[in-house]
Amino acid sequence: MKIKRDNVKRWAALGLALATAVAALAACGGSGTKTADTTAAAAAGGETTAAAAAAEKPTVIFASQPENGEYDPSGATAYVYFDYQTNCLEGLIDYNEQGGYEPAAAESWEANDDGTVWTFHLREDGYWSDGSKVTSADFLNTIKRALDPAKGSWYVDGLFVIKGTEDAFNETASVDDIGVECPDDYTLVFHLNAPCAYFLDYLRLPTYMPSNVKYASNENVGWDQDPAQNLGNGPYHMAAHEPGESITYTLNPYYRKQPAFGTIVLKFMADEQAMVSAYKTGEVDVYGNAPYYILEQYAGKPDLDESPVMVTNYVLFNINQAPFDDVRVREAFSLAVSRQGIIDVIGSNHTTDTSFIPATFPSKANTGKTWGDLAGILLEENAAKAQQLLADAGYPGGAGLPELTYTYPSMGNEADVAQTLQQQWKEVLGADVKLNAMEYEVYVDERRAGKLQFARMQWTGDFLDPATWLDMYRTGNAQNDVDWSNSEYDSIMTASMSEMDPAKREEMLLEAERILVTEDHIICPLFNSSYIYLINPKLTGHWNHPLGGKIWKDAVVVQ
Amino acid sequence: MLRYVLKRLGVGLLTLLVLTTITFFMTKAMPGSPLQSKNVTGALLEKMEEKYGLNKPVIQQYATYLVNILSGDLGISYKKPSTTVSDLIRKTFGPTLRLGLVTLALTLVLGVIAGIAMARAKSNFVKGLWLSGLTLGVSVPNFIVALLLLVIFGVQLRFFPILGLSTPMHYVLPALAQGFYPISAVARLTQTSYEDVMKQDYVTFAKAKGIHPFTVMIRHVLRNALLPVITYMGPTVAFLLTGSVVIENLYTIPGMGREFVYAISNHDYTVVMGMTIFMGALIIVCTITADLLCALVDPRMRKTL
């Protein structure tokens, strides 16, 4: 281990010497091009110069949750994967801080009139970290591999808007017949089953990322764990990977805009106390997703930062189990909730929300407005009305209610939320609710099977469109755990998919949400959350990704 | 002697088989599927279960598993699909072993020295001081010790680093935290048996012969006084080498204790079973070795074997 590191240093030193020599020669030649700092120098000096550049630039160490799953965009991606994707992979397009689309691996794109054919023109100066060019085949590679059912891709259903993909996944058609075309190295064409107004938002999913055709194949098991084979086309690439211990990214020398950090190290840590302590001792520079008590400990200090997440926490009522088969009972339980009462318990990094789409969601049709502005308050706390509704349903003052069990996964602040709800339902409705904490995976299993009477639910948007939330409760959707079916809701959702006018579409989605939340009362939205960050105050210039989390490629170190 | 060793090994193997069987059926009885997660849909879940053979009858799965173990194949992790269980054990056992050995050395050296010092202490006050220190050592749980050491010597005083095991300095705090209990236990054992042996006639005789007190201590007293310590060290070595989840979590050591608990909460059946078998085997080997060492030190026991 030691020897290896020394070797790296020696090579870096050698590379540095080479780079200086190259620079000196260039100066002698008087060519006058001052762009020798980034891509040009890297192309001339090769890997060693790149290592030198990375070694010269600061290393930043992050405390990360333990890794889980693969680093293959076609595979079982999990928590750390998204950090890897943000740093090491570049999709066709990217979100900016406001949630708008920015060209990334694609320079430009266009759709046909009805939104069924989408053509992307890749930039010709897109490079993998080994210097080879990024081509349309690399994008097709990920898609085809994800459609192999044995691969176990977590985001394969994000591909099903493309012609032939669902059949290929179910092995009733060939994967070679799917609606993705590569007319040349720099053109990628998608043929969709039906118009899709939010197709661009899908492009953020792992299954739309490129994976290098040279190494990434489903036969070559483990390529994603091996830094020699796992190439990046983003600002960084995987330079070292110690499973369970750490992962290291260094600069992709061929990337067009070189970030300020030379090396990023993620240390996999499991213990909150360990992470806070390591931040205090300076052994890590950044601790994301910190517990809420950090807000008090670091109040007023420059280390503290927050990044809002596109997540909604809500109560899901099982409409197939008494007493929640009665819409009046569902409404009564929804109106009895005091959201502020919950926030008072769980901390100020949460904000109350009464809509299914997070209140902070940036509107696509009304720039500058949020979903909260458009939807307004959908559920207003109203004890008198709640009591009346419960009495109308035949349970005056909570008398005669069947046994009630609220289930939540035993993690984070869920117990605090559950106990607060229990107390509120008791006070307002006179209902005695039993709490049932379950291990996370058991809870998911039971919820999926429709066994839970009413339960905590949480949904983090996979991409920046209301459909990532609202699609869940369409008839027959795999995530529709309570088998709710409303034909009006379904038809609005279907129509909204092909509505290419953002303003009209937003109206439709607001209406669908209204049916779900205030008409049929399937869910009771509670609150949104932010990630709490501890960041070394010397690191500045980072910004919040619209879906949550920090983007580091534009960050700098100030002394 | 050979018969004894063979007999112990045979019983050990049988124990392993029972252990494997119980673990296998207990993991199967756990609610929740290892493949269940937020984004995996029904159809995909079925395909995955088919791939891992989870849709077959439990007895058939058990038979397949036993056959695979005999050929040294512990299967692959459900949660880290490109990692085999054997690789994971090899990978995580390294840090645990290194920390375990350091703790072991610390335990023997500090424990025995403290035990002798206590036994030889003349004043009752000093003895009482030692005793209260050691009682604290065996009664304070290691997560408190680990946390106190981390906060005082890591965060406040900054004497030692607290993240990982990359330099010798990194070993100090976790080894002390892990060794706190065994050091105290060894010291107590050494003290008691040292005092017993000191009262024996052969020690008085050796002293009367004019043998140097140091030689008496090493050859006549310690050799006999350490017998209970060796017996105690058998399971302790096993305990240290299987890793402590508390310490590995707090000091971010990518060891086996941490991985094991992580695998349980993740429903990573194959990893749970593979590690249980590995740890079971380790405990059996350590206990047998301790017994054999005892026999080497004590001629009386050698005869009875």
Interface residues (C-beta under 8 A of the other chain):
Chain A: P66 N68 G69 E70 G75 A76 A78 P149 A150 G152 S153 W154 Y155 V156 D157 N170 V221 G222 D224 Q225 E242 P243 G244 E245 K267 F268 M269 A270 D271 Q273 A274 S277 A278 K280 T281 E283 V284 E439 E441 V442 V444 D445 E446 R448 D462 A478 Q479
Chain B: P31 G32 S33 P34 Q36 S37 K38 N39 V40 T41 G42 A43 L44 K47 M48 K51 K79 K80 P81 S82 T83 L88 K91 T92 L147 L150 V151 G154 V155 R158 P161 I162 L163 G164 N249 L250 Y251 T252 P254 R258 E259 Y262 S265 N266 H267
